[in-house]
Amino acid sequence: MNHLEKTFDSFFSGEAKVAVIKGEWGVGKTYFWENYISNRIKSGNLSQVAYSYISLFGCSSLDDVRKNIFHKAKEIHNDDSLDKSFAQEFTESTSLFSKAPWIKHGLEKAHKKAPLLGWLSKNAQNIPVVGKFSSIISSLEYSLVKNYVVCIDDMERKGSGLSVKEVMGLTDELAQRKSCKVILIFNESTLDDETDKSQFESYREKVVDIEIHHNPTSKENLSCIFPTTFPRLHVLESVVSNLDIKNIRVLRKLKWAYESFSPFLGSDERIVDEFIVHSTLLFWSYYIRDEVLTYDILKEQLSNCSWVSYLLDKDRDIPEGEKKYRSLASSMLLSSSVLDVHISFFLENGYVDEGSLKETIHEFEERLKVDSVSARLSKAWSIYSGSFQNNLDELKAAFKEILDHEIPRLGLAQFSAVIDILEEFKEDISPYIEDYLKEHSEQLKAIDAGHHWGMGQVKSVALNEKIKELQKESKDYSLDDVSTKIATNTSWGAEETNFLYSLTKQDYIDWIKSNPEDITTKIKSGLLLFRNLRSSGSEGEKYKVIAENIVNALKEIAEESELNKMRVKIIYEVE
């Protein structure tokens, strides 16, 4: 930005009167100018008496523009220079009112300060008789404009009643007759029609002294919004550069999003980095609105496709939007994130769903801890498999370190493999087994002995026996009591679900053959409810297993006699 500042320093110290700042939408033209003029006014080294910023957005009247230049002006100096300048211009202009002595008294009050005159013109329509002269008062106001800094912004968004020719004529008048420094800010490529473009071209050489094309890099604009102290700034710089985001408004919104999410993201850099990458990507798509890769296409691709999948899928014809996403995904190594749904919710609703986000971040952190444990295990196993050195003590120490700190995050297969090695070398593993049982009792109770991924993965006799004892205690919970509770209250908790899930088909057969009291109600209004239940994740899997076991138990009993087959079919509706 330094070269632009030098350009305007030279503009204010030289003879040039009109400067144009051009550039694409959102690249920070107005942002740069507002910062520059604010700093110049604070420094007190401008010779002009007032500064006026005018946006032409929707403006359709040249008279309104002239009026606004006066009404929106802010004094640059706090000394007597403004009063003296205003007094001089006022004296020269009051001849307009020589034929209206009845308002002379009111205008004399304005001689000391411009604001009263502004108030008079703003309210002229509501004052009897004076309202008839409001246009004269407006003319007087404009006649007082001299030696101002005037910024005219958004010429490409002006109303249809205002022409570029009128704006350029006003600019020339302010510069030449009123000794003003005028700055025009607009995007030339979006002028409404050929007439506007033609009018600007015809006045450009006559009116414009300096023309600047503002085209900052994405990194330059990023530094305007994000401080150098921003956490993980290099990650943000990388993704902003990859997407070539120069739009100051989008970068501001992105900063607002980070400030909204940061209290919940925690300190793990992997979570922060994932948020930065995915929020930047989604904000870019949502606000800049690429015609090919739309926001909806981006969300769909992001949720369904990992960049790795594209390495093996090159043959089929793909739509242009997906093709562009593939290019981005491959360069940025994009895959879906659990944070995507929260970022999209923020974009579409304007606030953070705090409860849901906290739950997601907690699960994310736990997953990362598990990933970290897996990495530590891999490193420990490499001691065992990576050489033929005599490093048994190092191997045992590595495994014990993991068991001392990571038992809550170890899966059964991981834990079993580690204690098998330690037991092989005569280490006492019983304390570790007790700790593991305490941490994972509910999961261990629910293991189905019939599945290969269940007890089949446990080789340690001590661990195997302890898990069986735990499951036996769980079964003592009583199938009769649980089925009665479900049938009576149509409700159950996690403990009842885990208990039923831990039972085998044979357990249900044995219970049915024990002829419990009111068995029809306990099965039909109780256990068979699980046939119609649907849930996501592990809960849904447990419901499915429970239903299959009780139905298969009934089917096996039905095969014992024709009467049982009829009972099962008619009473329990099981074929």
N, C-alpha and C positions, 0 to 999 in steps of 0.2 A: 504493500500500500504506500510505501515511502515515496515512490515516484509520483503518485497522484497528489500527495500532500505538497511536494515540491512544485508541481504544476500549478496548483491553486495558490501557493505562496507567491509565485511569480505573477499569477493573474491579478491578485489583489494589489501588488506593488507596481504593476505596469499600467499601460494605457488601454489594454483590452477591456471591453465592456460586457461581452456576452460569451458564456461558456456553455457547451452542451456535453452532458454525460449520457452516453448511449450504452446499451447492453441488453442481454437477454433478460426475460422476466425472472425476478427473484435472486439475481446474482449479487445483490447488495449495493446497487447504485445509491438509493436513498439512504441506506444504512451508513455507507461511507460518508456521504455528504453531511448527514446530521451530526456524526461524530466530529467531522472536520470543523464545521462552522461553530459547533458548541465549544470546542477547544479554542478556536480563534477568538470567540466572544469573551470567554473566560480570561484569556491572556490580555485583553484590553488593547490590542495593537491594530484594530481596524479603524479606518478613518470615517466609515459610514455611521449614520446616526441611528438606524433601526434595521431590523431584520424581519422579513415577512416570508412565510412559507405558504404556498398555495397549491392545493391539489385540484386538478381539473376533472377529476373523476365525476362523471355525470353532469358536469357544469355545461349549461347551454346558453349562457348570456355573458357577453363581454363586459357589460355594466356590473354584473355580479363579481367578476374577476377583479375589476378596478376597485370596487367597494371592499372586497376582501383583503386586497393589498394593504389598505389603510387599517381596517379593523383587526387584522391578525398580526399587525406589526408589533414587535417587541423591541424596546430600546436597547441599544448596544452599549451606550455610555450612561453612567449615572450622574454625570456632572452637568454643568449648565449648557453644554453644547447642544443637547437636544432641545431644550427650551428656546435657545436663541434661534436655532434652525427653524423650529415650528413658528416662532413669533415672526420671523422674516417672511416665511411662506404665507402665513395667515394675513399679514398686512398687505401683501401683494394680491391676495385672492379676495379680500372682503369687498372689493369694488363690485363683485357680482351681486351684492346685496344692497347696493345704494338705493335701489327702488323698493326696498322692503325694510324700512326703518322700524317697523313694529316687531321685528325679531332681532333688532340690533343688540338689545340688552342681553339676550340669551347667547348671542355669538361672542359678545365681549367676554363673557365668562369662559368661553372656549379658548380665548386668547392665551390663557395661562397654561392650560393643559388640554391635549387632544382628546382624552377619554370622554369629556363632556360632549364634545361635538359628535363623537361616535355614538354616545347614548342618544343624542337628539335625532340622529339619522335613523338609528335602529327603531326608535319609537315614533317616528314622524307620522306614520300612518294612523296612529291612535290619538294624535293630538289634532283637534279641530283647526282648520285653516292651515296649520303648519304642514300637514300631510300633503297639501297641494304643492308644496315646495320641496318635497323630499328629494326629487331628482336634482334640484339645484344644490341642496345640501351635500348630496353624494358627489356632485361635481366639485364642490368646495373641498371635500375630503380628499379626493384624488389629486386636486391641485396642490395639496400639502405634501404629497409624496415626492421627496427629493433626497438624493444621496442615500438611498436605501440599498441593502442587499436583498434581492428578491429571488426566491427559488420557485420556479413553476414546474410542478411535477405531474406525471401521468397524462401527458398530452395525447397519448394513444388511446386513453380511456375517456376522453372528453365527450360531452353530450352532442347530439346531432345538430343542435342549434348553434354551435360554436365551430368556426372553421379554423384550420391551421393558419390560413392567411391572416385572420384576425389576431391570433395568438402571436404570430411573428411580427405583425404590425405593432402590437402592444409592447412586445419585447424591445423592438427598435426604438419606440417612443420613450420607454423607461431608461434605456441606455443613453440615447443621444440628447433628449430634451430634459431629462430629469436626473442625469448624472448618477444613475444607479448601476450597480453591478448585478447582472442577471444571469442566473444559472437555470438552464432547461434540462430536465431529466425525463427520458422516455425510451421506449423500445421501438426503434425505427421500423423493425420488421413487422410489427403488429399494428401499424397505422391502418385505419379502417378501410380505406379504398385508394384507388389510383389518384383521385383528386387530392387527397391529403398528402400523399407522397410527392405529387407534382408541385403542390404549393410549398411544401417544405424545401424542395430542391431549388425552387425559384428564389426563395428568400435566404437560403443558406449562405451563399457567398456575400450577400449584402449585409446581413445581420450578424452572423456568427463569426466570432473572432478565434475561439479555441474549441476544437471538437475532440472529445476523448471517448474512446471505446473501452468500456470497463469490462474486462474479461479475466477476473481473478482465477487462480487455481482453486480446486476443492480444498486443498490444504490451507491456503490463505484465508478462505472464508471460514473454515473450521476453527482457525485460531481466533477469529473475531468472536465466536460464541463460546467455545470451550477453553478454559484456562489451561496453562501448561501443567497445573497440579491435578488435572482430571485423572482419576485412576484408570490405568490400562489405556492411556491415550494412544499408544502406538497401535493397539488393536482397532480402535475407532478410526484412526487415520488410514489404516490399511483398507478397511471396508468402505469408507467414504471415498477413497481414491479409486477403488475398484468399481464403484457405482457412479463415480464422477458427480457427486452431489455438490453443487455450488449454491443451491438455493438457500438463502439466509433464513427464510421463514421455516423451511423444513428442518434446518439445523436447530433453530430455536425450539421447535416443537419436540425434536428429539431430546434436547437438553431437559425440557420440561418432563418428558416421559422418564428419563433417567432419575431425575430428582424425585419423581413420584414412586418409582420402583425401588430405589436404592435402600430405603430402610428395611426392605424385606429380603434383599438378595444375599445378605451375609457377607463373609469375607473370603470365601473360596473363589480364587481367581478364575477357575473353570466355569463357575456359574455366572460370574460377572461378564466374562468374555462371551459366553453363549448368549447372554441377554444383549450385549452390545451388537453382536453380529446380526442376530435375528430382528431386533427392534429397528436397527438401521435399514435392513432390507425391507421390512414390512412398511416402515414409514415412507421410504423412498417410493414404493409401489403405490401406497395409498394416496399420497399427495401429489406426486409428479405424474402419475397416471399414464404409463406407457401404453400406447395403442395396441401393441402386439402382446406384450406380457402384462395382462391386466392383473389387478389385485386379486380377483377371484381365481384366476389361473395360477398365480403364484402360490396362493394358500393351498390349492389342491395339490400342486406339484410338491410343495414343501412337506405336506403331510404324508404323501404316498411314496415319494421317490428319494432314495439316497444317491449321492453322486457316484457311489461305487456301482450301482446297478447299470449305469450308462456304459460302463466299460464292456459289458457283455450284451448290449442291446443296440446294435448299430444298423440292422437291416431294414426294419420297417419304416414306412413313411410316417413322419410326425408333423403335427401342426406347428406353425411358426412360433406361437407363444411358448409351447413346450420346448422348441428348439432353442429359443433364447434363454429359457430357464436352465436348460442343460449346460449351456455355455457358462452361465453364472455359477451354477452348482459345481461344475468341474474346476473352475478357477478358485472358488471360495470353499470347496470341500463341504458343500451344504447337505445336511440331512435334517429330518424333522426334529423338533425340540418340544419338550413338555411346556416350555415357556411361550410357544407360539399362540396358543389359545388365549393366554392372559394378555399378550401384547395386542392381539386382534380385538379382544374385548375392550381394552383401553382406547384403541383407535376408534371403535364404533360407538362407544358409550361415554368416553371422556373421564373415566375414573377407574381406579384399581379395585378389583374384587379381592379385598384384603384376606378374608378367611380362606378362600380357595387358593390364593397365591401362597399363603403361608404353608398350607398343606402340601402343595406341589414342591415348594422349596425344601421342605423337610424330607420328602421322599427323594428328591434330587440329591440332597446331601447324603442320605443313607446309601443311595445307589453309588455315589462317588466313593464313599467309605468302603463299600464292598469291592468296588473296582480297585481301590488302593490296596485292600487286603489281598486280592488276587495277584496284584503285581508283587507284593511282598512274598506271597507263597511261591510264585514263579521264581523269584530270586533265590529263595531258600532251596527249592528243588533243584536249581541249577548247580548248587554246591554238591548235591548227591549225584546228578547225572552228567555234570559237565567236565569231570576229570577223574583220574585215578589216584589223586593225592590222598594222603592220610589226614583227612580233615573231618573226622567224625565229631570231634568236640565242637567245631564250628557249625556243623549241620544241626546237632542237637540244640545248641544255643540259639540258632536262628528259629527253629521250630518252637522252642519254649518261649521266646520273645513274642512270637505271634499268639500263642495260646494264652499268655499272661495278659494280653491287651485286646485281642480281637475276637474272643469267643462269641460275643453277641452277633457278629457279622459272618461267622463261618457256617457254611452249609454242612449238612451231615456228611456228605461224601468227602469234603475237604477235611473236616475234623477227623473222620475215621482214618483217612490215609495218613495224617500226621501222627496220630497216637499209635497207629500200627508200627510205624518206624521206631518211635520212641520205645514202645513195648518190646520190639525186637532186640533192642540194645539195653534191656533190663532197667528202663526208667519206670518210676512209679507214675502211672497215668491216672490213678483213681481220683486225685483231686480235680484233674481236668474234666473227667467224666461227670463228677458231681456238679461242677460249675456249668457244664454244657447242658445237663438235664434241667437245672434251675432256669437257665435262659431260654430254652427251647421246648419246654414241657408240652405246650399246646400243640406245636407242630409235630412233635414226636408221638403224641397220643393219636394223632389223626393219620399216621402212616398206615397204609394198607399193605399187609404182609404179602399179599398176592402180586403186587407190582414189583417189577425188577428194580425200579428206582427207589423202592422202599427199603425194607430190611435187608434186601439182597446186597446192598452196598456196604453193609457193616460186617467187617471181618473180625473185629475184636470181640472175643467171647464176653468179656466184662461189660462192654458197652451194649452188646446185644441183649444180655440178660437184664441189664438195668432198664432198657427201653421196654422190654416185655413186661417187667414189673410195673412200669408206669402205665402201660396200656391196660394191664389187668386191673389196676386201681381205677382206671377210667371206666372200665366195663362194669365194675361194681357199682357204678353210678345208677344202674338199673334201667334196662330197656322198658320194663313195665311202667316205672314212674315217669320216664320221659314221654312215652307214648300217651299216657294218661293226661299229662300236662298239656301236650299239644292238642289232643282231642277236646279237652275241656275248655282251654283258654284261647285256642288258635294262636298261640304265641310261644316263642322260644328264644333263647339267647345263643351267643357264640359257643358257650360250654356244651349246651345240648347238641348243637350242630356238630361240633368236633367229636362228641361222644358217638353219635349215630354214624358219623363218617368213619370212625375207627373200627366199626363192626364189619364182619364179613357176612357173606350170604348165609353161611352155616350158622352164624350167631342168630340171625333172624329165624331160620328154620327151627333151631333148638328152642327158641322162645315161643314160637307158634305152637310147637308140639307139647310145650309144657301146659297148654290149655289155660292161659291166664284169664281172669275174670273179665267179662265184657270185651272180649277180643275183637268183636266186629267193630265197635266204636273206636277202639284204639288203633285199628289198622285203617278202616275206611275214612274216619274223620280225623285221624292223626297222621300216621306215617305216610299214607298215600297222598297227602297234600303236597309232598315234595315232587310229585310227577308234574305238577302244573306251575312250579316256581321257576322264575328266570332271574338271573342276576349275573353281573359281570365279574370277571376275575376269578380268584380262588373260591369265593363264596358260591358262585354258580357251578363250579366244578364239583364242589362238595354236595350240593343239592342233587346234582345229576347222579353221583355215585350212590347216595342214599336211596334215591328212587329206584335205580337199577337193582340194587341189592334186595330191597323188599319185594319188588315185582318178580325178580328171578327166584326168590325164596318161595313165593306163592305158586309160581309155575312148577317148581320141583315138587311141591306138596300136591299140586293138582294131578301130577302123573301117578300118584300112589293109588288112586281109585277113581272110578267114574263119578262117585258122589262128590269127592273133593274137586274134581274138574268142574262139576256143575256149580259148586259153592264159589269157587274162585271166579268163574265166568259171570255168574248171576249177581252175587253179592258184591264182589270187589271189582267187577268189570275188567278183569285181566284175561286176555285170550291165551 
